[in-house]
Amino acid sequence: MQQAGWYLKRLRRMSGAEVAYRMAQKMRRVSEQFVPMDVPAREEFAQDFRFLPPFVALSPDAVIAAADRVLAGRYSFFDLEDCELGDPPQWNRDPLTQRVADTRRASSIDYRDERIVGNIKYLWEANRHLHLPTLAQAYSLTGDARYGLGIQRHIDSWIEQCPTGRGPNWCSALELGIRLINWSITWQLIGGTRSRLFASEDGAAFRDRWLKSVFAQTRMIAGNLSRFSSANNHLIGEATGVYIAASTWPLWNEMRIWGETCRGILEEQCIRQNAPDGGNREQAFAYQTFVLDFLILSGLTARAHHEDFSPVYWRRLEVMIDFLASLTDVAGRLPMIGDADDGYVVKLAPEPGFSAHASLIATGAVLFDRPDLAAKAGAADGKTVTLLGVQAVRRLAQMKERGRAGFKPRRQFTESGYYLLGTAFDTPDEVRLLVDAGPLGYLSIAAHGHADALSFSLSVGDREILVDPGTYAYHTEPAWRRYFRSTRAHNTVGIDGLDQSVQAGNFMWTDHATARCIEFDAGSDVQRFVGEHDGYARLEDPLVHRREIVFDAANQTIEIVDVLRCESGHAAVRAWQIAEDCQVEKHGEGLRITTGRTEVLMEPLEPLERVEIHRGGTADQGGWISRRFGLKVPGTTVLWHSRVTGATTLRTRVTYTRSRSLGL
């Protein structure tokens, strides 16, 4: 019954055209089980295609060590560190639960059902084959046959264990697309058609098996593109996989047609899914980096193919990278707004502490000749060098010299709904307050948005104070999935124990709250934001929440004024999510927060009905921070309860200081 309810809710988010499209998709996939899915004869290679420059490793020892771990069957992703998957892995086994999925028809598998597949995120992550380019990098560096044979062993075993159209690794067109991207990079790094891997009779047979699987996966994606209410990052990823596959292996007329179609999709979706101010419309910063990887890889492919995308496409990528740079704090952190699954498109840098958004800022500095971005990015990383060549190291160093004035962040992102208050950006004295007054998410299901209207994050110096607590879970642990998306898990006001929008599934919302900025002034000594949302206007007694935030740098104060406009009584809760390394204690009716040299006092200016403080509580209480998918650590959640009777104003005063003696 629960599954039937989900399908009914999902159906209600679809247009008539989408219902017809999905029915046709389903009928085609059912009919395919009765029709042989043969791979047609291919043409011979006219020439090798590559979009990668010659490979040079920033840290050869790190690349070789990472490749050796793969050959030893050891992998790290999400919260799993150095886990044993085998060489080759058992591709249909979930590394987290050890459940092995069977290889029935993919269209008949409910990949959301943990009883059938385990935790599908963990199973799929290994099957993205992010590790194969690492083996190929080591093979390119050393010529050691162990790495080349490892590539052959992994691809051959995958083809054998995952027959075309069968098993969980054929359920998601996006996952096939990411795998094809990594296969293309691997193909290029080992030398393409001239690779020594293919020199023998056995090697030539392996090449043929590999190419047949490439065609089958590309065909599956091309026939199952995410459209209509699902046309989010999945569509961009699927189109990237097809476009790169068709460019790397243009050996069938069908591949060329699919590639040209997907090139058009990428040109269109780059502009449609990313706002003119540079924000991705999913309202999830991790997905901004995810989508940027797809679009940059596609752009590099097009340039190498001498069929470049339009200047509008490239300009949109530049403002997307500028967006990331503007919202990254002095310590290099990006707020954890919206969903984040720690999934990668490619993993080309073995160095510890790799930052996806910092790498993109470095790549953007080189691509767009931006000395200010170079100053923000810091040093070159292995991924940037793999994609752009060793000259990226020199160019970044030169641009940093030219960009000594530093990066000046943009403060207002009108289309995306983010507003930046603060002072002394990118210095040790930085204070940074980011307000979210944007849409819930993208399209009718808003899949990756959180109920965070009018929430804000706060950092002082290099210390986070008020944070977005992250994501933690997707398909499993439904209570925690609901919590981390909920209004009470964000620094905003909840009413009557309800979310601002209605959670209708793990990746679906109904009754979307609409937020807007009414006033924003960051140009004077006292900075001011005013915004409101209508998420609780759906209640029997409609309520509108207006929030004003006034930042006074000279007096080191922040005033938060929450105006709740309604006719009768409601329960209001101001929620505060405090970073895990902060010490929190009651201070009168308010809070004293200390971390390092920073002290923050938070005071309610009206009497409270009651106060809750939770650290490591239940999913109903909170008190957790998740900086990595699948991993949560205790933080502090403070809930200030107030009773609202008619129009009510709730005020909060924040004062902050930094002292040489605090925390020492």
C-alpha positions in Angstrom: 0.0 0.0 0.0 2.8 2.4 0.8 4.4 1.8 -2.6 1.0 2.3 -4.3 0.6 5.6 -2.4 4.0 6.8 -3.6 3.1 6.0 -7.2 -0.2 7.9 -6.9 1.6 11.0 -5.5 4.2 10.7 -8.3 1.6 10.5 -10.9 0.0 13.7 -9.7 3.2 15.5 -10.3 3.2 14.5 -14.0 1.6 16.1 -17.0 -0.5 14.1 -19.5 2.4 14.2 -21.9 4.8 12.8 -19.3 2.4 10.0 -18.5 2.2 9.0 -22.2 6.1 9.2 -22.4 6.6 7.0 -19.4 4.0 4.5 -20.7 5.8 4.3 -24.0 9.1 3.8 -22.2 7.7 1.0 -20.1 6.1 -0.8 -23.1 9.4 -0.6 -25.0 11.4 -2.0 -22.1 8.9 -4.9 -21.7 9.0 -5.7 -25.4 12.8 -5.7 -25.4 12.8 -8.9 -23.4 11.3 -10.7 -26.3 13.5 -9.2 -29.0 17.2 -10.0 -29.3 19.3 -6.9 -28.5 22.1 -7.6 -30.9 24.9 -5.1 -31.4 25.2 -4.2 -35.1 28.4 -4.5 -37.0 30.7 -1.6 -36.4 33.0 0.4 -38.6 36.7 0.5 -38.1 38.4 3.4 -36.4 39.4 6.2 -38.8 41.4 7.8 -36.0 41.5 8.0 -32.3 39.6 10.7 -30.5 40.7 12.2 -27.2 39.8 15.3 -25.3 42.4 14.7 -22.6 45.9 16.2 -22.9 48.9 13.9 -22.4 48.8 12.7 -18.8 51.1 14.2 -16.2 50.7 13.4 -12.5 51.2 16.0 -9.9 52.0 13.2 -7.5 53.0 10.0 -9.2 53.5 8.1 -6.0 50.0 9.0 -4.9 48.6 7.8 -8.2 50.5 4.5 -8.0 49.5 3.9 -4.4 45.8 4.5 -5.2 46.0 2.1 -8.2 47.7 -0.5 -5.9 44.8 -0.3 -3.5 42.4 -1.0 -6.3 44.4 -4.1 -7.3 44.3 -5.2 -3.7 40.5 -4.9 -3.9 40.3 -2.0 -1.4 38.0 1.1 -2.0 36.9 4.1 -0.1 33.6 6.0 -0.7 31.0 7.7 1.4 31.5 6.5 5.0 33.3 3.3 4.0 37.1 3.6 4.4 39.4 1.0 2.8 36.6 -1.6 2.4 37.3 -4.9 0.8 35.5 -5.4 -2.5 37.8 -7.9 -4.1 39.7 -7.9 -7.4 37.5 -7.9 -9.4 34.6 -6.9 -7.2 31.3 -8.8 -7.1 29.5 -6.1 -9.1 25.9 -6.9 -8.0 26.8 -6.9 -4.2 26.1 -3.9 -2.1 29.3 -3.1 -0.2 27.4 -1.8 2.8 24.9 -4.6 3.5 26.6 -7.3 1.5 23.3 -8.1 -0.1 23.7 -9.6 -3.6 21.0 -8.6 -6.1 19.9 -11.0 -8.7 20.1 -10.3 -12.5 16.5 -10.3 -13.4 15.3 -7.8 -16.0 16.3 -4.4 -14.8 12.9 -3.0 -15.6 11.3 -5.3 -13.0 13.7 -4.4 -10.2 12.6 -1.9 -7.5 16.0 -0.5 -6.7 14.6 1.5 -3.8 13.8 -1.8 -2.0 16.7 -2.5 0.4 15.4 -6.1 0.7 16.2 -6.7 -3.0 19.3 -4.7 -3.7 20.7 -3.5 -0.3 21.6 0.2 -0.3 21.6 1.1 -4.0 23.7 4.2 -3.5 26.7 2.1 -2.4 26.1 -0.6 -5.0 26.0 2.0 -7.8 29.0 4.0 -6.6 31.4 1.0 -7.1 29.8 0.4 -10.5 30.5 4.0 -11.7 34.0 2.6 -12.3 35.6 5.8 -10.9 38.6 3.7 -10.1 39.4 2.6 -13.7 41.0 6.0 -14.7 43.2 5.6 -11.6 44.5 2.2 -13.0 44.8 3.8 -16.4 46.8 6.7 -14.9 49.2 4.3 -13.2 49.5 2.3 -16.5 50.3 5.5 -18.4 52.9 6.4 -15.8 54.7 3.1 -15.4 53.8 0.8 -18.3 53.3 -1.9 -15.7 51.1 -4.6 -17.3 49.4 -5.3 -13.9 47.4 -2.1 -14.2 46.4 -2.7 -17.8 45.4 -6.3 -17.0 43.5 -5.0 -14.0 41.4 -2.8 -16.3 40.7 -5.7 -18.6 39.8 -7.9 -15.6 37.4 -5.4 -14.2 35.6 -4.6 -17.4 35.4 -8.2 -18.5 34.0 -9.3 -15.2 31.5 -6.4 -15.2 30.2 -7.4 -18.7 29.9 -11.1 -17.5 28.2 -10.3 -14.2 25.9 -7.6 -15.6 24.4 -8.9 -18.8 22.7 -6.3 -21.1 19.5 -5.1 -19.6 19.7 -7.2 -16.5 20.4 -6.5 -12.8 20.5 -3.3 -10.8 23.4 -1.9 -12.8 21.0 -1.4 -15.8 18.3 0.3 -13.8 19.5 3.9 -14.0 20.4 5.6 -17.2 22.4 8.2 -15.2 24.6 5.5 -13.7 25.3 4.0 -17.2 26.2 7.5 -18.4 28.8 8.0 -15.6 30.3 4.6 -16.3 30.7 5.4 -20.0 32.4 8.7 -19.1 34.9 6.8 -17.0 35.3 4.2 -19.6 36.1 6.9 -22.2 38.7 8.5 -19.9 40.2 5.1 -19.3 40.3 4.3 -23.0 42.1 7.6 -23.7 44.6 7.2 -20.9 45.7 3.7 -22.0 46.3 4.9 -25.5 43.0 4.3 -27.4 43.1 1.8 -30.3 46.9 1.7 -30.2 47.0 0.6 -26.6 49.3 -2.4 -25.9 46.3 -3.9 -24.2 44.8 -4.7 -27.6 47.9 -5.8 -29.3 47.4 -9.6 -28.8 44.6 -11.8 -30.1 43.2 -12.0 -26.6 43.5 -8.2 -26.3 41.7 -7.6 -29.6 38.9 -9.9 -28.4 38.7 -7.9 -25.2 38.4 -4.7 -27.2 35.5 -6.1 -29.1 33.7 -7.1 -26.0 34.3 -3.7 -24.5 32.9 -1.9 -27.6 29.8 -4.1 -27.7 29.0 -3.2 -24.1 29.6 0.5 -24.9 27.0 0.3 -27.7 24.5 -1.5 -25.5 24.8 1.0 -22.7 24.6 4.0 -25.0 21.5 2.5 -26.7 19.9 2.0 -23.3 20.5 5.6 -22.2 19.3 7.1 -25.5 16.0 5.2 -25.2 15.5 6.1 -21.5 16.4 9.8 -21.1 15.0 11.5 -18.1 12.3 13.9 -19.4 9.6 16.1 -18.0 9.5 16.3 -14.2 12.6 14.1 -14.0 14.6 16.3 -16.4 17.1 17.5 -13.8 20.8 16.7 -13.3 20.0 13.1 -14.5 19.2 14.4 -18.0 22.5 16.4 -18.2 24.5 13.3 -16.9 22.8 10.9 -19.3 23.3 13.3 -22.3 27.0 13.7 -21.3 27.5 10.0 -21.2 26.0 9.5 -24.6 27.8 12.5 -26.1 31.2 11.5 -24.8 30.7 7.8 -25.8 29.6 8.8 -29.3 32.6 11.1 -29.7 35.1 8.5 -28.3 33.6 5.5 -30.3 31.9 6.9 -33.4 31.7 3.4 -34.9 28.0 3.1 -35.6 25.6 5.4 -37.4 23.2 5.1 -34.4 25.9 6.3 -32.1 26.5 9.4 -34.2 22.8 10.2 -34.2 22.5 9.7 -30.5 25.6 11.9 -29.9 24.3 14.7 -32.0 20.9 14.6 -30.2 22.5 14.7 -26.8 24.8 17.5 -27.8 21.7 19.6 -28.5 20.2 18.5 -25.1 23.4 19.7 -23.3 23.3 23.1 -25.0 19.7 23.5 -24.0 19.8 22.1 -20.5 22.9 24.0 -19.5 20.9 27.2 -19.8 17.6 25.8 -18.6 18.8 24.1 -15.4 21.3 26.9 -14.3 20.1 30.4 -13.6 21.7 33.5 -15.1 23.2 34.3 -11.7 25.1 31.0 -11.8 23.0 29.0 -9.3 21.9 25.5 -10.2 18.1 25.3 -10.1 18.1 22.2 -8.0 18.9 24.5 -5.0 21.5 22.0 -3.8 25.2 23.1 -3.9 26.6 19.6 -4.2 24.6 19.1 -7.4 26.0 22.4 -8.7 29.5 20.8 -8.6 28.1 17.5 -10.0 26.4 19.3 -13.0 29.5 21.4 -13.6 31.6 18.3 -14.1 29.3 17.0 -16.7 29.1 20.3 -18.6 32.9 20.9 -18.5 33.6 17.4 -19.7 31.1 17.9 -22.5 32.6 21.2 -23.4 36.1 19.8 -23.5 34.8 17.0 -25.7 33.1 19.5 -28.1 36.3 21.6 -28.4 38.4 18.6 -29.2 35.8 17.6 -31.8 35.9 21.1 -33.4 32.2 21.5 -32.7 32.3 23.9 -29.8 29.3 24.8 -27.7 28.0 28.4 -28.0 29.5 31.3 -26.1 26.3 31.4 -24.0 27.0 27.9 -22.8 30.5 28.7 -21.7 29.4 32.0 -20.1 26.9 30.1 -18.0 29.7 27.7 -16.8 31.8 30.7 -15.9 29.1 32.3 -13.7 28.4 28.9 -12.1 32.0 28.7 -11.0 31.9 32.3 -9.9 28.8 31.5 -7.8 30.8 28.7 -6.1 33.7 31.0 -5.4 31.4 33.7 -4.0 29.8 31.4 -1.5 33.0 29.6 -0.4 34.2 30.9 3.0 37.8 31.8 4.0 38.4 28.2 5.2 37.4 26.8 1.8 33.9 25.5 2.9 30.7 25.7 0.9 27.4 25.6 2.9 25.7 22.3 2.7 22.5 23.6 1.2 20.1 21.0 -0.3 20.9 17.4 -1.0 24.4 16.0 -1.2 25.3 12.4 -1.9 29.1 12.8 -2.3 28.8 11.1 -5.7 31.5 11.9 -8.3 31.3 12.0 -12.1 35.1 11.4 -12.2 37.7 10.9 -9.6 41.0 12.0 -11.1 42.9 13.3 -8.1 44.2 10.9 -5.5 45.5 13.6 -3.1 43.9 13.6 0.4 41.6 16.4 1.2 40.4 16.9 -2.4 37.7 19.5 -2.6 35.3 19.2 -5.6 34.3 22.9 -5.6 37.9 24.2 -5.0 39.0 22.0 -8.0 36.3 23.5 -10.2 37.3 27.0 -9.2 40.9 26.2 -10.2 39.6 24.7 -13.5 37.5 27.8 -14.1 40.4 30.1 -13.4 42.4 28.4 -16.3 39.4 28.0 -18.7 38.3 31.6 -18.4 41.6 33.3 -17.6 40.4 34.7 -14.3 43.2 35.8 -12.0 40.7 36.5 -9.2 39.4 32.9 -9.4 43.0 31.7 -9.3 43.5 33.7 -6.1 40.5 32.0 -4.6 41.4 28.5 -5.7 44.8 28.1 -4.4 47.1 25.5 -5.9 46.4 23.3 -8.9 45.0 19.8 -8.2 45.3 16.5 -10.0 41.9 16.6 -11.6 42.5 20.1 -13.1 45.8 19.0 -14.4 44.4 15.8 -15.9 41.7 17.7 -17.7 43.7 20.8 -18.8 47.3 19.6 -18.9 50.4 20.3 -17.0 50.4 23.9 -18.2 47.5 24.5 -15.8 50.0 24.6 -13.0 52.1 27.3 -14.5 49.0 29.3 -15.6 47.5 29.2 -12.2 50.7 30.4 -10.6 51.0 33.3 -13.0 47.4 34.3 -12.6 47.7 34.3 -8.8 50.5 36.9 -9.1 48.2 39.0 -11.3 45.2 38.4 -9.0 46.8 39.6 -5.7 43.9 42.0 -5.2 41.9 38.8 -4.5 38.4 37.7 -5.3 35.5 39.9 -4.7 32.4 37.8 -4.0 29.0 38.7 -5.5 26.5 39.4 -2.7 23.1 39.0 -4.4 21.8 36.0 -6.5 18.3 37.1 -7.3 17.2 34.2 -9.5 18.6 31.6 -7.2 17.5 33.4 -4.1 20.8 33.6 -2.0 21.9 36.8 -0.3 25.3 37.3 1.4 25.8 39.6 4.4 29.1 40.0 6.1 32.5 41.7 6.1 36.2 41.2 5.6 35.7 38.4 3.1 38.6 36.0 2.5 40.5 37.4 5.5 41.0 36.0 9.0 38.4 38.5 10.2 35.7 37.3 7.8 32.1 37.2 9.0 29.8 35.5 6.5 26.0 35.1 6.7 24.2 33.5 3.8 20.4 33.7 3.6 18.3 31.3 1.6 15.2 32.9 0.0 15.2 30.8 -3.1 12.8 28.2 -4.6 12.3 24.8 -2.9 13.9 23.0 -5.9 13.6 22.3 -9.6 10.5 21.2 -11.5 7.3 19.8 -10.0 9.0 17.3 -7.6 11.9 19.6 -6.4 13.8 16.3 -5.8 16.9 17.6 -4.1 15.6 20.6 -2.3 15.2 21.0 1.5 12.5 22.8 3.5 14.9 25.6 4.3 13.1 28.9 3.3 14.6 31.9 5.1 17.3 29.7 6.8 20.8 31.1 7.1 24.3 30.0 7.9 26.9 31.9 9.9 30.6 31.7 10.2 33.0 34.0 12.1 36.6 33.9 11.0 37.4 30.3 10.0 34.8 28.9 12.4 31.3 27.8 11.5 28.7 28.7 14.0 25.2 28.1 12.5 25.2 25.5 9.7 23.0 23.5 7.4 23.3 20.0 8.8 23.7 18.2 5.4 21.9 15.1 4.0 23.1 11.7 5.4 20.6 9.4 3.7 18.7 8.9 0.4 16.9 5.6 -0.3 17.2 4.0 3.1 16.7 5.1 6.7 13.5 7.0 5.9 13.2 8.7 9.4 16.7 10.3 8.9 15.9 11.1 5.3 12.9 13.0 6.4 14.7 14.7 9.3 17.6 16.1 7.3 15.3 17.6 4.7 12.9 19.0 7.2 12.3 22.6 8.4 13.3 21.8 12.0 16.7 20.7 10.7 17.4 24.3 9.4 17.9 27.7 10.9 14.4 29.0 10.4 11.0 29.0 12.0 8.7 25.9 12.0 5.0 26.1 12.6 2.8 23.5 14.3 5.4 20.8 13.8 5.0 20.9 10.1 7.5 21.4 7.2 7.2 24.5 5.1 6.5 22.2 2.1 5.1 18.7 2.2 7.4 15.6 1.9 5.7 13.2 -0.5 8.6 10.8 -1.0 12.4 10.6 -0.7 12.8 12.7 -3.8 9.4 14.4 -4.0 7.7 17.5 -2.5 4.2 18.8 -2.8 2.7 22.2 -1.7 6.0 24.0 -2.5 6.7 27.0 -0.3 7.5 30.1 -2.3 10.1 32.4 -0.8 11.1 35.9 -2.0 13.4 38.7 -1.1 11.6 42.0 -0.3 14.7 44.1 0.4 18.4 43.6 0.4 21.1 46.2 1.1 24.7 45.2 1.4 26.2 48.5 0.5 25.9 50.4 3.7 27.5 50.1 7.1 24.4 48.3 8.4 23.4 45.6 6.0 19.8 44.3 5.8 17.8 41.5 4.3 14.0 41.2 4.4 12.2 38.2 2.9 9.1 36.1 3.4 7.6 32.7 2.4 4.1 31.4 2.1 4.7 27.7 3.0 2.2 27.8 5.9 -0.5 29.7 3.9 -1.9 26.2 3.2 -3.0 25.9 6.9 -6.6 26.2 8.0 -5.5 29.5 9.6 -3.0 30.7 6.9 0.3 32.0 8.2 3.0 34.0 6.4 6.6 34.1 7.8 8.6 37.3 7.2 12.2 37.4 8.4 14.4 40.5 8.7 18.2 40.1 9.3 20.2 43.2 10.1 24.0 42.8 10.2 26.0 45.6 12.0 29.7 45.0 11.4 30.8 47.9 13.6 29.0 46.7 16.6 29.4 43.0 15.8 25.7 42.3 16.1 23.1 40.5 14.1 19.4 41.1 14.7 16.8 38.6 13.4 13.2 39.6 13.4 10.6 37.0 12.6 7.1 38.3 11.9 4.4 35.6 11.8 1.2 37.0 10.3 -1.9 34.9 11.1 -5.3 35.2 12.7 -5.4 32.6 15.5 -3.1 30.3 17.6 0.0 28.3 16.4 3.1 26.7 17.9 6.3 28.3 16.6 9.8 26.9 16.9 13.0 28.7 16.0 15.5 26.0 15.3 19.3 26.6 15.5 21.7 24.1 14.1 25.2 24.6 15.7 28.4 23.2 14.2 29.8 20.1 15.8 33.0 21.6 17.1 31.2 24.4 19.0 30.7 24.3 22.8 27.1 25.3 23.6 25.8 26.3 27.0 22.7 28.1 28.3 23.2 31.8 28.9 20.1 33.2 30.6 17.3 32.3 28.3 19.8 32.3 25.4 23.0 30.6 24.4 26.7 31.0 24.7 28.6 29.4 21.8 32.4 29.1 21.8 34.8 27.7 19.3 38.5 28.5 19.1 38.8 32.2 19.6 35.2 33.0 18.7 32.4 33.6 21.1 28.8 34.1 20.0 25.8 35.0 22.2 22.3 34.4 21.0 19.4 35.9 23.0 15.7 35.7 22.5 14.2 39.2 23.1 10.7 37.8 24.1 10.0 35.2 26.8 10.1 31.6 25.5 7.5 28.9 26.3 10.3 26.3 26.5 13.8 25.4 25.3 15.1 22.0 24.0 18.8 21.3 23.5 19.7 18.1 21.7 23.1 16.6 20.9 23.0 13.2 19.1 19.3 12.8 19.6 16.6 10.8 17.8 15.3 11.7 14.3 12.5 13.5 16.1 15.0 15.6 18.1 18.0 16.3 15.9 21.4 17.2 17.1 23.4 15.8 14.2 25.6 17.0 11.4 26.3 15.0 8.2 29.3 16.2 6.2 29.6 12.9 4.3 26.9 10.7 2.9 26.1 7.9 5.2 28.0 9.4 8.2 26.5 11.7 10.9 28.2 13.1 14.0 26.7 14.8 17.0 26.1 18.5 16.7 23.8 20.7 18.7 20.2 21.5 17.9 18.5 24.2 19.9 14.7 24.6 19.7 13.1 27.8 21.0 9.4 27.2 21.5 6.9 30.1 21.4 3.1 30.4 21.3 1.8 32.5 18.5 -1.6 34.2 18.9 -2.5 36.3 15.9 0.2 38.5 14.3 3.4 37.9 16.4 7.0 39.2 16.3 9.9 37.1 17.6 13.3 38.8 17.9 16.7 37.3 18.3 20.0 39.2 19.0 23.3 37.7 18.1 26.6 39.2 19.2 30.0 37.9 18.3 33.6 38.5 19.4 37.0 37.1 18.6 39.6 37.1 21.3 43.2 36.0 21.5 42.6 34.3 24.8 39.4 32.3 24.0 39.9 28.6 23.5 43.7 28.8 24.3 
